[in-house]
Amino acid sequence: MAEAYIVAAVRTAGGKRGGKLAGWHPADLAAEVINALLERSGIDPAAVEDVILGCVSQVGEQATNIARNAVLASKLPESVPGTSVDRQCGSSQQALHFAAQAVMSGSMDAVIAGGVESMTRVPMFTPNSLPAKAGLGTYMSPGMQRRYPGVEFSQFVGAEMIAKNYGLEKDALDRYAFESHKRAISASRAGLFADEIVPIEIRLADGSGSGQMHTVDEGIRFEATLEGIAGVKLIADGGRCTAATASQICDGASGVLVVNERALKALGVKPLARIHHMSVMGHDPVIMLEAPLPATQRALAKVGMSIDDIDLYEVNEAFAPVPLAWLQTLGADPARLNVNGGAIALGHPLGASGTKLMTTLIHSLGQRGKRYGLQTMCEGGGMANVTIIERL
């Protein structure tokens, strides 16, 4: 079977809710990433055979197939199609998997995979709240309700369940969140994100801009202290999680260009990494966020690797209990986890986070001269994608 290679990987710097990217229409924001992939790879835009974009809140400005709309806003020709994917927080990681499967099959040679989410312009939960207000019902079907009677699926409840089940007290979550900020601060000040970030013109919510470029993740709290994080109020009375130990609401886009060996030769591009493994797994939708643990174990078993064979890991910091429980279960090295910080510090732009983490993982492996990287995401509905790459 043919191999799948990543030849370019970029992301925007994260924007806070109402912050420096709030004035960007999400289709235009995604188009900026597409254009950057074309520029960095140097390929003929007409050689791209499909664009697959992850997006969670596909309503309003993100409706009507945002992937195709991003194509039409970009430098790609009209002949390039696009399709949008919703696997919740793993949407763009799944877009990468679909792109890799396409080029490995030989049905396509070059595909852009990525994601976008403007959590300012299309707030989280909008796809549920708007129909509910209009009397258009809920995603919870009678069949689901019979199977899960009285259950209200909630990522917040799931995070608390994980913290309790794995013996993770609030102080451990606070320390983890502080470490995420420290790593992000160090990486940002050292310029480790410079090669992966696409400079984007600052556009505020009112549409104004100063002509300055947005190049630093806006969510990083450069003056963060452990005491300050520990002082944030609990999300739920008697719980352990706070807003400071959860991922930040974020605007952003990210993407990768995926090709096979035939395209490597025909287009004259050099690979950054090879897709070594990709899988997805369903798990308990009530605890919801635990799926990365068994999914990682299964992925490693499938490829005959141990966690010690993996040089760096990116485990999305939806809530601090998730990566901490993952470390505990896998017996993994904390020093290899989210080495440049994670979503607690950098933000979690939902549908864009999958290829955002992949972009950071590829560049981090290169900077450290390491070989294998693993990425996994917890996802709404109790699922997880796992991707293992080999840096080339």
N, C-alpha and C positions, 0 to 999 in steps of 0.2 A: 504494500500500500504506500502511496505517496506520503511525504511528510508535509507538515504545516509549519511555516516560519513567520515570525513577526519581524518586519523590516523597518517599522517606525512606530513610535509610541509617544503620545503627547497628552497633556491635560491642561486645563486652565487652573490658575490658582483659585482656591475656593473663595466664594463671596458670602458674607454673612447675610442673614435675612434683612432685606432693606438696605443692603450695603453696596459695594462697588460694582457688582454685576447686576443689580436689581433693575436697571434700565434696559437690559438686553432681552429681546424676544428670544425664547429658548431655541427656536429654529435657526436664528442667526448665530446664536452662541455655538450651537453644534456645527454650523457651517464654518466657523472660524477654525475649529479643530480639524475638520475635513480638509480645509485649505492648507493647514499646517502639515498634515500628513503628506499631501501631494508635494509640497515644497521640500520637505525634509527627505523624502524618498527620491524625488526627482522623476517620478514616473509620469507617463502620459496619462492625463485624467481619463481619457477614453478607455484605458486599459482596465479601469475598475469596473467589475461586473455586477457588483451589488453593494449596497450599504445597509447594514443591520444595526439598528440603534436600540438600546434599552431605554425605557422611560416608564416610570411607575404611574404617575398621575396623568393619564392620557385623556385630558379634558381641557377645554378652553384653548389656550395658546399651544398646548401640547397634544391637541386632538388631531384627528383626520390624518393619521400616519405621519408623525413628526419626522421620521427618517426620510421619507420622500420630500417633505417640505424643506428639510435641511439640505438635501441634494439640490433642490431648486433655488436655494439661497446661496449656494456655494459656487465654486469654479468648475464643478463637474458638469459634463454635458447632460442635456435632457435625456439622453439614451440610457443613463445610469438609473436603475430602479432603487427603491428603498423599502424596507419593511421594519416595523417596530415590534419590540419584544417586551413582555411584562412577565418576569419571574421575580417580581418584587425587588428586594434589594440586590439580588443577583442578576438583574436584567442584562446589564452590559457584559457581565462575565458569561452569561448564556449566549449573548450575541457573539462573543469571541468563539465559543464552542461551535455555534452554527457556522460561523465563517470558516473555522478550521476544518469542520466536517465537509464543507463544500469544496475546499481546495484539495483536501485529501482524496475525495472521491474522483477528482478530475473533472467534475461538471463545471467548475469555475477555476480560474487561476489566481485571481486577485480580488479580494473582498475587504472592505473597510468595516470594522466592528467598533462600536463605541456606545456612548450613552450621554444623555443630557437630562438635567432636572433643574428647573427654576422653582425653588421652594418658596421664593418670594411671590412670584407671579401666579403660581398654581400651588397653593398651600397643601400640605399633607392632609390626606383624608378627603380632599375635595371630590374625588370620584364617587365617594359614598355619601357625603353630606348634601351635595346638590340634588341628586335624585331623591334622597329622603325628604328634603324640603318640598320637592315637587310632587310627592306622593307616588314615586315610581318604584318603590319597593327597595329591597335589600339583597345583597349577594347571598345571604343565608337562605338557602332553599329549604323546603320542608324535609327533603331527604337528609340534608346536613343536620337539621335540627333534631331529627329522629336519632341520628347516629351520635350526636353530641348535645343531648338535651340540657338546656339551661346554661350552655357554655357561651361566653362572650370572648371570642378570640382577641387577645391583647398582647402586644409585644412587651408592654410594661409589666403585666402580670407574669409573662414568661421570664423576664429578666429577674424578677424577684424570686420566682421558683428556682431558677438556676442558682442564684446566690444562696438560697436556703439549702438546696439539695447538695451543694458542693462545699458547704461550710465556709462561705466567703462573707466575712463580716464587713461592715461599712468602712472600717479603717483600711482594710486591704483594698477595697474598691477606690477609696480616695487616693491611696498611695499609687495605685496603678494609673489613675487619671493624671496625677501630677507627673509621673514618669513619661506619659505620652506627651505632655506639653514640653517637658525638658528635652526629650529627643527631637521633637519638632522644632523647638527653638534652636537647638544646636545645629540641626540639618539646614535650617533656613539661613542662619548666620554664616555657616560654612559654604553656602552656595550649592548645596547638594541637590537642590530642586531646580537649579537654573536650566539644565539641559532638557528637563521634562516639561517645564511650564511654557505654554504659549502666551506671550504677552498680549493682553486684551485691553483695549481702551476702557477706562473707567466710565461707566454710565450709571448715574444714580437713578433712584426710583422715579424722579420727576423728569427723566430724560436728559438732564444736564450732564455735561462732562467738561473736564478741564484740559483734555488732550493728553493727560498723564496715563501711563500704562499700569495695569494691575498685574503685578508679578509676585506678590507675597500673599500666602494664604491668610485670609483675613481673620480666621477663627483662632489663630495661635494667640494665646494670652502670654505675651512676653514677660509680664510682671507676675505671673502666676506663683502662688505659694501654696504649700500643703495646708496651711491654716485656712487660707481663703477657700480652697476647694472643700475642706472638711466642714466649713461653716454654711454651705449651701443647704437649703431646706430639703427634706425628703419629698420624693414624688408622691408617696403614699404613706399615711400614718402607720408607724410600726414597721415600715419597710427598710431597705438598705441602700437603694439607688436614689441618686439625685440628678438634677440636670447636669451637674459637673462631671458625673460618672457615666453620662450617656453621650452618644454622638451628637454633634452640632448640626442644626438645620443649616443648609448650605445650597448655594447656587453654583452650578458648574457643569462642565462637559469634558469628555475624554474620548480617546480613540486609539486604535491600533490598525495597522495595515497588515493583512495576512495574505501570504502567497504560498504556492507550492514550488517544487524544484524547477518545473518548467518555466514558471514566471521569473524565478531567480535568474535563469540564464537568458530568457528573452528580454527582460526589462533591465538587466544589468544592475540589480540591487543587491545589497549585502544584508544577510540576516543578523538580527540582534539576538534572537532566541528561537529555539525549536520547541514546539508543543510536545511534551513527553507523555502527558496523560491528561484526560479530561473526563469527568463523570459528574453525575447529579444524583441526589438521593432524597427521598421523602422520609419524614419522621413524624413524631408526635406533634400535631398542630396546636395543642393546648400549651405545652411548655414552649413550643414554637422555635426557640432560638438555639436549641441543643443540637440540631442536625449536623453542624460542622464536625462534631466529635466523632460519631460513628462513620460519617462520610469520609473523613480523613483516614481513619483506620482502614476502611475498605479500599480506598484509593491506593494507599501504600501497599496493601496486600496484593492488589491486582498487578502492580508493577514490580513486586519483589524487592521493595525498598523498606528501610526502617526510617524513623524520624531523624535518626542521627545522620542519614545520608543527605538530608536536606540542609542546605547552607543557610537559607533565609526563608522566613515565613511571613506572609501577610494574612492576618486573620482580622476581618472587619470588626472594629470596635463599636458595634451598635450600642452595646452596654458593656461596662467593664466586666461583669461576670462571665461574658461569653469567652473572650480570650483567656481569662484566668482559668476557667473550667477546662478549656481546650488544652492549656499547658499542663494542667494537673492530670488529665486523662491520657494525653499522649506521652507524658514524661519528657516534654520538649524543653529545650534550652531557652530561658527567657531572654537571653542576650541576642538571640537570632530572630526574635519576634518583633515585627513592626519597628524596625530599627530607626526609622526616621519619624516616629510618632504615627498615630492613627487617627481615626475619625473623631475621637474625643477632642483632639487638638485641631485637626485639619478640616473637619467637617465631613458630612456624609450626604452627598447630593444624590441620594437614592439610586435612580436609574443609571447614573454616571459612575457610581462607585466601583463597579466591577473592573472596568478597563482603567479607571483611575489607580486602583491598587496594583493592577498589572503593570501599568506604566512605571510606577514607583519601584516595583519589584525588579523589573528589568534593569532600570538604571542603577539601583542599589547593588545588584549582583555585579554589574560592570565596574562600579566604583571600588568595590571590595575585592575584585578578581575572583569571585566565587562562581560555582557552576550550576547548582540546582536550587530552584525556588518553588515554593508551594503557596497557593492562594486559596482561601475558602471564605465563604460568606454565609451567615445565617439569613434566612429569608422568610417572609410572611407565608403562613400556611404550613410551616414546619418542613422546610427544604434546605438543601445546601449544595452548591456547586464546589467542585475541587478541580484545580488546574495545577499541574506540575510542569515547569519549563526547564529547559537546559540552555544556559547562556552560551552563545557561540562567539 
